[in-house]
Amino acid sequence: MTASKPTGCSRRSRLALAIGAAVALSTAGTALAQEAEGSTAADAAPAVPAAADATDLDAVIVTANKRVENVREVAAAISVIGEQQLENMGANSLTDYADLVPGMQVQDSGAPGMTSVSIRGVAALSSGATVATYIDEVPVGSSGVYQAANIFNLDLLPYDIGRIEVLRGPQGTLYGAGAIGGLLKYVTRAPDLLDSEYRIGAGLSSVPDGDQGWNVRFGASLPLQEDRLGLRLSYARNELPGYVDNAVDGREDINGGSQTGARAALVWDGDAFDLKLAALHQGIDSDNSAFVSLDPATGDPMFDDLTGQVWQPQPFTKDLDLYSLTLDWDLGWADFVSATGWSDTSTMYQLDSTVQFGEFANLQLGLPDPGLSTVRYNLELDKLTQEFRLSSKSGGRFEWLVGVFHTHEDAIQSQRVRLLQRDGSPLPAPLDDMFGILAVIDLPSDYKETALFANGSWRVTDRFKIDAGVRQARNDQWFSQNVPEGVLVAIGESPGESEEDVFTWSLSPQFQLADDVMVYARAATGYQPGGPNVALPGMPSSVDSSMLSSYEVGLKSQFADRRVQLDLAAFRIDWDDIQVAAQFNGIGGLVNGGEATSEGLELAGVFRPTDNLQLGLNAAYTKATVKNDFAATVIPQPGFDVVLNTGLAGDRMPYSPKLAWSATAEYLFDVGSMQGQVGAVLRWVGDRVNDTTERQRITAPGDPSTVLDEQITAPMELDSYSALDLYAGVGKGAWSLRAYVNNVADERAWSSVSPAASALTGAVVQIGAVPIQPRMFGIEFDYRF
């Protein structure tokens, strides 16, 4: 990693945005042989499959257009990761399998659930999400800007998940707000209505020179009334091994944690209608973030390998409870679907802000030593969604779909900044009463959106088809900035409101050149909702939606007796009114910055030279850059103005490598009456930058042409890296045994980096870097009966 030494005191960081109360905690594969949604064939499949026919390359089913379709017939770039592949790799979170999806990048901030997802260079520059997340028919996560959706993406422990679909490019017409970069959809396993099935499993994991972890899991599928009523239950717990040490107090492996998942699904399969009632719980509890301290001048580790320095614990917890009810009614001439969802999400993160605010004790209060400081964030989100849609039967010359969607989010974000003495005791009286709490900020918010959408597919000839879609959405938002105490932000209450009408559309012609060769083009738009802004000098009262237009051409083909599958896509994205963060000395908000473009090529290929050997390659070239200087924010100060640009023309978009690829290989074999497999995944990620350029100008009051001083802070560069994962397994009948080694060579590379600077002096004390997963061994055992 190459570190650029900052030249000024204004640094964009999660903390700066949090204290500004505007955008808290914001920094700036194709699977094979998957069954259709609701199918239960996979329930009885052994964990180690026997060799399959080559024609299995044509069996991937998706629900991208809210219909059950073969992925080979959908005019869009879609990747599917199946349950078997997730198990083979020992996948626990998004970072474990993101490299299998061309153009998808996941930045790890130190624990599962502390992740930021971007697709095709559409980076999360504000606190709103750019990739929408669904569980089956229900969206989860916030559409607003006050729940840090950009870095707290849903990160399910992928147990009892049948497949994960990733749609690349804007999905604004069918999936609405926040899907400007694409869609991440978890498809759960359905109950079996014919046969009972039970599954138990356990595993161990270990990081050399680190801690050990373990996991247990249970699943059951119970037909309560044959062919009619079925129940599925599952539970999983995964204890994560820690591997980062703390130089301050000598503690080792401080970043351990746990993931839990539980699910119950009840399905009724009637003559006229099907009904599915489901409840899901996901929990993450991390003791500390996996930060390693780097020298800000050299970018080298400040201490031993995988060692950071934190003076205060940095725990992270996230709990999601999701309840859904889906009705699928066969009207004879059409199908009616009602999808209802309610979710309750609670997130807590404590940040060690000793570097940022510890010097307040000695430099401002006159104490002999710097103090300790923490920022504690609590986010609560209640989300209710309802979708009704009516669709024609599949297979006709003209297929249509119309629907209405409504969501209501009731949320609050709370921030509490504390200051202590260096030994952890309260400040001496009377300073503790006056400055022990540097800030308390409450941000209650309310988000309502209603949308009408329609989609049509006209098969002009047997080979030529046109898909088109439209969506008209309206959102109404309210929030209040409430500061009851503290010295960092002005005390008081500042409510705000906003409303927007947004129209999105898509058009996708496709032509079947041959039975196994299809070419398509796709033009589509998407949006990221704006909202009322914080009440701070220089900040607008509200921020507008970001709008994005995408143009794509693609090829989906199979040849050599369907032993070779090749998908190609080329795209161009124009992004307008980008929401970006602007702050000065730890205080900031959101502004509509400017424009950016992203263009690139993607490849997903699978080759099966024999029925037992399968090879794969996924690759993406992405050139994502800022088109013009982001709009300047003028922050008045006594005697001068601060003019901020948080992005300059030509900047690369954060965490978007120009080139990234992954290669896979899997071989299936028989050993007597047992079936076995061995596999490998080699992934390579190109160099990236962590931010855009910040330009800070000091000008005469009211006269931006008179520049008194200028400071430019360049982003930091992250070097490219490669990592190799290996796995193997054997099984016979009901039991299976698997083993894996991830990051075999123990490559040391950084998933994300963030400078930690004093809010008073601007001096960067260290760079917090989150490593990719170090070498980890794992073994798993499952028994089905």
WOWO-V228394 format. One record per pair of residues at least 6 apart in sequence whose ideal C-beta (glycine too) atoms are under 7 Angstrom apart, sorted by the first residue. I is the first residue (numbers start at 1). GAP is how many residues later the second one is. Records with the same first field share a line. If there is no record, write none. Layout:
BEGIN
I->GAP / GAP
END
This chain:
BEGIN
1->298 / 715 / 716 / 717 / 718 / 749 / 752
2->297 / 714 / 715
3->291 / 293 / 294 / 295 / 296 / 713 / 764
4->710 / 712
5->291 / 292
6->707 / 749 / 751 / 758
7->704 / 705 / 706
8->688 / 703 / 705 / 754
9->576 / 752 / 753
10->574 / 575 / 684 / 686
11->702 / 744 / 746
12->15 / 16 / 569 / 571 / 634 / 679 / 682
13->14 / 741 / 742
14->11 / 12 / 13 / 337 / 740
15->336 / 338 / 341 / 360 / 571
16->567 / 570 / 572
17->6 / 7 / 9 / 564 / 566 / 571
18->6 / 7 / 357 / 359 / 397
19->398 / 420 / 469 / 470 / 567 / 568
20->514 / 516 / 563 / 566 / 567 / 568 / 569
21->420 / 422 / 460 / 468 / 513
22->511 / 512 / 566 / 567 / 568
23->103 / 104 / 122 / 558 / 567
24->103 / 124 / 353 / 389 / 391
25->123 / 126 / 324 / 352
26->100 / 101 / 122 / 124 / 125 / 555
27->664 / 727
28->97 / 552 / 553 / 626 / 663 / 664
29->50 / 52 / 71 / 72 / 589
30->30 / 49 / 50 / 574 / 576 / 586
31->29 / 49 / 50 / 51 / 54 / 132
32->24 / 25 / 28 / 50
33->19 / 23 / 26
34->25 / 26 / 27 / 46 / 48 / 129
35->6 / 7 / 26
36->25 / 32
37->26 / 31 / 150
38->152
40->150 / 152
42->41 / 120 / 147
43->146 / 149 / 154 / 178
44->151 / 153
46->685 / 690
47->40 / 682 / 684 / 689 / 691 / 735
48->627 / 628 / 629 / 681 / 682 / 683 / 688
49->35 / 619
50->618 / 625
51->560 / 561 / 617
52->559
53->558
54->507 / 508 / 509 / 554 / 557
55->507
57->501 / 505 / 508 / 549 / 551
58->14 / 500 / 504
60->11 / 20
61->7 / 9
62->7 / 9 / 12 / 16 / 18 / 103
64->10 / 12 / 14 / 101 / 103
65->9 / 109 / 390
66->108 / 323 / 335
67->324 / 327
71->7 / 9
72->446 / 484
75->392 / 433 / 435 / 445 / 447
76->91 / 93 / 432 / 446
77->91 / 92 / 475 / 477 / 492 / 525
78->87 / 88 / 89
79->22 / 23 / 87 / 525
80->83 / 85
81->16 / 19 / 82 / 83
82->81
83->78 / 79 / 80
86->11 / 72
87->651
88->591 / 639 / 641 / 650
89->7 / 8 / 592 / 636 / 638 / 651
90->650 / 652 / 688 / 690
91->6 / 67
92->20 / 65 / 146 / 167
93->19 / 62
94->12 / 21 / 23 / 61
95->11 / 13 / 20 / 656 / 678
98->6 / 7 / 8
99->561 / 563 / 584 / 586
100->518 / 562
101->65 / 517
102->500 / 501 / 502 / 516 / 517 / 518
103->16 / 17 / 65 / 497 / 499 / 517 / 519
104->15 / 62
105->13 / 550 / 551
106->9 / 11
107->8 / 9 / 548 / 644 / 645
108->7 / 643 / 644 / 662
109->6 / 42 / 180 / 643 / 661
110->145 / 179 / 180 / 181 / 660
111->146 / 173 / 175 / 178 / 179 / 205
112->43 / 147 / 172
113->39 / 42 / 171 / 203 / 205
114->37 / 38 / 175 / 202
115->38 / 40
116->8 / 34 / 35 / 37
117->14 / 36 / 67
118->6 / 12 / 13 / 63 / 537 / 538
119->12 / 49 / 62 / 63
120->48 / 49 / 61 / 451 / 453 / 478 / 480 / 502
121->477 / 501 / 503 / 532 / 535
122->8 / 58 / 59 / 426 / 451 / 453 / 476
123->530 / 531 / 532 / 533
124->6 / 26
125->453 / 454 / 455
126->19 / 24 / 453 / 454 / 455 / 464
127->18 / 21 / 22 / 23
128->17 / 21 / 22 / 50 / 400 / 401 / 451
129->12 / 20 / 21 / 24 / 49
130->48 / 50 / 51 / 398
131->48 / 50 / 51 / 52 / 53
132->7 / 39 / 43 / 46 / 47 / 51
133->6 / 7 / 8 / 20 / 21 / 51
134->49 / 51
135->51 / 53 / 145 / 187
136->51 / 52 / 188
137->187 / 189 / 202
138->184 / 186 / 201 / 203 / 247
139->246
140->14 / 180 / 182 / 203
141->8 / 13
142->7 / 239 / 267 / 269
143->34 / 35 / 264 / 266 / 304 / 306 / 386
144->265 / 267 / 301 / 303 / 333 / 385 / 387
145->386 / 445
146->265 / 267 / 297 / 299 / 333
147->232 / 234 / 264 / 266
148->231
152->166 / 195
154->166
156->30 / 105 / 126
157->79 / 81 / 102 / 104 / 125
159->58 / 75 / 77 / 102
160->28 / 29 / 59 / 74 / 103
161->25 / 26 / 27
162->25 / 26 / 27
163->24
164->22
165->20 / 22
166->16 / 18
167->15 / 16
168->14
169->13 / 353 / 355 / 381 / 383 / 402
170->9 / 10 / 354 / 355 / 356 / 378 / 380
171->8 / 11 / 12 / 355
172->7 / 299 / 332 / 352 / 353 / 354 / 355
173->280 / 282 / 296 / 297 / 298 / 331 / 332 / 333
174->279 / 281 / 295
175->8
176->229 / 275 / 295 / 297
177->272 / 296 / 350 / 352
178->350
179->347
180->346 / 347 / 348 / 366 / 368
188->75 / 77
189->43
190->42 / 75 / 77
191->30 / 39 / 40 / 41 / 74 / 76
192->29 / 31 / 38
193->30 / 33 / 34 / 35 / 37 / 76
194->29 / 32
195->28
196->25 / 26 / 27
197->24 / 587
198->22 / 586 / 587
199->19 / 20 / 583 / 585
200->18 / 583
201->16 / 579 / 580 / 581
202->13 / 14 / 579
203->11 / 12 / 575 / 576 / 577 / 578
204->8 / 10 / 574 / 575
205->7 / 8 / 36 / 571 / 572 / 573
206->6 / 35 / 570 / 571
207->34 / 36 / 567 / 568 / 569
208->567
210->31 / 32 / 33 / 43 / 564
211->30 / 31 / 32 / 42 / 45
212->29
213->26 / 27 / 28
214->25
215->21 / 22 / 23 / 24
216->21
217->18 / 19
218->16 / 17
219->15
220->13
221->9 / 11
222->8 / 9
223->7
224->6 / 7
227->42
228->40 / 41
229->39
230->37
231->35
232->33
233->31
234->28 / 29
235->27
236->25
237->21 / 23
238->20 / 21
239->19
240->16 / 17 / 18 / 19
241->15
242->11 / 12 / 13 / 14
243->10 / 12 / 63 / 531
244->10 / 11 / 46 / 47 / 48 / 62 / 63 / 64
245->6 / 7 / 8 / 9 / 59 / 61 / 62
246->8 / 62 / 63 / 64
247->56 / 60 / 61 / 62
248->61 / 62 / 63
254->33 / 34
255->31 / 32 / 33 / 34 / 35
256->31
257->27 / 28 / 29 / 30
258->27
259->25
260->23
261->20 / 21
262->19
263->15 / 17
264->14 / 15
265->11 / 13
266->11
267->9
268->6 / 7
272->57 / 58
273->54 / 55 / 56 / 57
274->54
275->52
276->50
277->48
278->46
279->44
280->42
281->39 / 40
282->38
283->36
284->32 / 33 / 34
285->32
286->29 / 30
287->28
288->25 / 26 / 27
289->25 / 27
290->480 / 481
291->17 / 19 / 477 / 478 / 479
292->9 / 14 / 15 / 16 / 477 / 479
293->9 / 10 / 14 / 15 / 16 / 473 / 475
294->6 / 7 / 8 / 472 / 473 / 475
295->7
296->459 / 468 / 470 / 471
301->6
302->464
303->6
306->465 / 468
308->460
309->457
310->42
311->41 / 43 / 61
312->40 / 42 / 60 / 62
313->37
314->36 / 37 / 38
315->35
316->33
317->31
318->29
319->27
320->23 / 25
321->22 / 23
322->19 / 21
323->19
324->16 / 17
325->15
326->13
327->10 / 11
328->7 / 9
329->6 / 7
334->56 / 57 / 58 / 59
335->56 / 58
336->54
337->52
338->50
339->48
340->46
341->44
342->42
343->40
344->38
345->36
346->34
347->32
348->29 / 30
349->28
350->24 / 26
351->23 / 24
352->22
353->20 / 21 / 22 / 64
354->18 / 19
355->401 / 403 / 410 / 411
356->17 / 400 / 401 / 402 / 403
357->16 / 60 / 62 / 81 / 402
358->12 / 13 / 14 / 15
359->11 / 399 / 401 / 402
360->11 / 59 / 78 / 400
361->6 / 8 / 9 / 10 / 58 / 60
362->6 / 7 / 8
363->397
365->66 / 70
369->53
370->52
371->48 / 49 / 50 / 51
372->48 / 50 / 52
373->44 / 45 / 46
374->44
375->40 / 42
376->40
377->36 / 38
378->36
379->34
380->31 / 32
381->28 / 30
382->28
383->24 / 26
384->23 / 24
385->22
386->20
387->16 / 18
388->15 / 16
389->12 / 13 / 14
390->12 / 13
391->9 / 10
392->7 / 8
397->62
398->58 / 60
399->58
400->56
401->53 / 54
402->52
403->50
404->48
405->46 / 48
406->44
407->42
408->40
409->38
410->36
411->34
412->30 / 31 / 32
413->30
414->28
415->24 / 26
416->24
417->21 / 22 / 69 / 71
418->18 / 19 / 20
419->8 / 16 / 17 / 19
420->6 / 7
421->6
426->6 / 10
427->8 / 9
435->52
437->48 / 49
438->48 / 49 / 50
439->47 / 49 / 50
440->43 / 44 / 45 / 46
441->42 / 48
442->40
443->36 / 38
444->35 / 36
445->32 / 33 / 34
446->31 / 32
447->28 / 30
448->27 / 28
449->24 / 25 / 26
450->24
451->20 / 21 / 22
452->20
453->16 / 17 / 18
454->15 / 16
455->14
456->12
457->8 / 10
458->7 / 8
459->6
460->6
463->48 / 49
464->47
465->45
466->43
467->41
468->38 / 39
469->36 / 37
470->35
471->33
472->31
473->29
474->26 / 27
475->24 / 25 / 54
476->23
477->20 / 21 / 54 / 55
478->19
479->17 / 53
480->13 / 14 / 15
481->13 / 53 / 54
482->11
483->6 / 7 / 8 / 9
484->7
485->6
494->41
496->36 / 37 / 45 / 46
497->35
498->32 / 33 / 34 / 44
500->29 / 30 / 45
502->25 / 43
504->21 / 22 / 23
505->20
506->16 / 17 / 18
507->16
508->12 / 13 / 14
509->11 / 12
510->8 / 9 / 10
511->8
512->6
513->6
516->41 / 42 / 43 / 46
517->40
518->38
519->36
520->34
521->31 / 32
522->30
523->28
524->26
525->22 / 23 / 24
526->22
527->18 / 19 / 20
528->17 / 18 / 51
529->16
530->12 / 13 / 14 / 15 / 49
531->11 / 12
532->9 / 10
533->6 / 7 / 8 / 9 / 10 / 56 / 57
534->55
536->51 / 53
537->98 / 99
538->95 / 96 / 97 / 98
539->50
540->51
543->36 / 47 / 48 / 49
544->33 / 48
545->32
546->29 / 31 / 32 / 33
547->29 / 30
548->25 / 27
549->25
550->21 / 23
551->20 / 21
552->17 / 18 / 19
553->17
554->14 / 15
555->12 / 13
556->11
557->9
558->6 / 7
563->44 / 45 / 46
564->43
565->40 / 41
566->39
567->37
568->35
569->33
570->31
571->28 / 29
572->27
573->24 / 25 / 26
574->23
575->20 / 21
576->19
577->15
578->14 / 15 / 16 / 17 / 18
579->11 / 13
580->11 / 13 / 50 / 66 / 67
581->7 / 9 / 65
582->6 / 7 / 9 / 51 / 62 / 64
584->51 / 58 / 60
585->174
586->173
591->40 / 42
592->39
593->37 / 38 / 53 / 54
594->32 / 33 / 34 / 35 / 36 / 37 / 53
595->32 / 33
596->28 / 29 / 30 / 31 / 57
597->28 / 30
598->24 / 25 / 26 / 55
599->24
600->20 / 21 / 22 / 23
601->20
602->18
603->14 / 15 / 16
604->14
605->11 / 12
606->8 / 10
607->8
608->6
612->55 / 56 / 57
613->54
614->52
615->49 / 50
616->47 / 48
617->44 / 46
618->43 / 44
619->42
620->40
621->37 / 38
622->34 / 36
623->35
624->28 / 29 / 32
625->25 / 26 / 27 / 28
626->21 / 22 / 23 / 24 / 25 / 66
627->22
628->21
629->16 / 19 / 20
630->15 / 16 / 17
632->11 / 12 / 13
633->11
634->7 / 9 / 70
635->6 / 7 / 9
639->62
640->58 / 59 / 60 / 61 / 68
641->58 / 60
642->54 / 56
643->54 / 56 / 61
644->52
645->50
646->46 / 48
647->45 / 46
648->45 / 47
651->41 / 42
652->37
654->35 / 36 / 37 / 38
655->33 / 35
656->32
657->28 / 29 / 30 / 31
658->28
659->27
660->24 / 25 / 26
661->23
662->19 / 20 / 21
663->19
664->17
665->14 / 15
666->11 / 13
667->10 / 11
668->9
669->7
671->59
673->59
674->56 / 57 / 58
675->56
676->53 / 54
677->51 / 52
678->50
679->48
680->44 / 45 / 46
681->44
682->40 / 42
683->39 / 40
684->38
685->35 / 36
686->34
687->30 / 31 / 32 / 33
688->30
689->26 / 27 / 28
690->25 / 26 / 28 / 62 / 63 / 64
691->24
692->23
693->19 / 20 / 21 / 22
694->19
695->15 / 17
696->15
697->10 / 13
698->10 / 11
699->7 / 8 / 9
700->6 / 8
716->37
718->32 / 35
719->30
721->26 / 28 / 51
722->25
723->20 / 24 / 49
724->20 / 21
725->15 / 17 / 18 / 19
726->14 / 15 / 18
727->11 / 12 / 13
728->11
729->7 / 8 / 9
730->7
731->6
734->49 / 50 / 51
735->47 / 48
736->46
737->44
738->42
739->39 / 40
740->38
741->34 / 36
742->31 / 34
743->29 / 30 / 31 / 32 / 33
744->31
746->28 / 29
748->23
749->22 / 23
750->19 / 20 / 21
751->19 / 20 / 21
752->18
753->14 / 15 / 16
754->14
755->9 / 12
756->8 / 9 / 10 / 12
757->6 / 7 / 8
758->7
END
